[in-house]
Amino acid sequence: MAISKDLLEILVCPLCKAPVELKPDSSGLKCVQCKRVYPVRDDIPVMLVDEARIEE
């Protein structure tokens, strides 16, 4: 089961509060502003700044 569209609409980056988008390979949620990628584990987004990596 993938992340629901409704959930994606309300999730924001915990650091800068910008919207996040699902990466094409569904491995994480990428912030549109600060480029942090939050991992998705077992279809659950891990929205912790310490778990994120910065990706261009």
C-alpha positions in Angstrom: 0.0 0.0 0.0 1.5 3.3 -1.1 1.2 6.6 0.7 -2.2 8.1 0.2 -2.7 11.2 -1.8 -4.6 12.8 1.1 -1.7 12.3 3.4 0.7 13.8 0.8 -1.4 16.9 0.6 -1.1 17.6 4.4 2.6 16.6 5.0 5.2 19.3 5.1 8.9 19.4 5.9 9.3 19.6 9.7 12.3 22.0 9.3 11.1 24.6 6.8 7.4 23.8 6.5 7.5 23.6 2.7 5.5 20.9 0.9 7.1 17.5 0.2 6.8 15.3 -2.9 7.1 11.6 -3.3 10.3 10.6 -5.1 9.7 8.7 -8.4 11.1 5.5 -6.9 8.8 5.9 -3.7 11.9 5.6 -1.5 11.3 9.0 0.3 9.6 12.3 0.5 11.6 15.2 -0.9 11.1 18.8 0.4 10.6 21.2 -2.5 12.5 24.0 -0.7 15.4 22.7 1.4 15.8 19.4 -0.7 15.8 17.1 2.3 14.6 13.6 1.6 12.7 11.9 4.4 12.7 8.1 4.2 9.6 5.9 3.7 9.8 2.7 5.7 7.1 0.1 5.4 4.8 2.7 3.7 5.3 5.0 6.7 7.0 8.4 6.2 9.7 9.1 8.8 9.4 12.8 9.1 12.4 13.3 11.4 15.1 15.9 10.5 17.8 13.6 11.9 16.7 10.8 9.6 16.7 13.0 6.4 19.4 13.4 3.9 20.0 16.4 1.6 19.7 15.6 -2.1 20.0 17.9 -5.1 
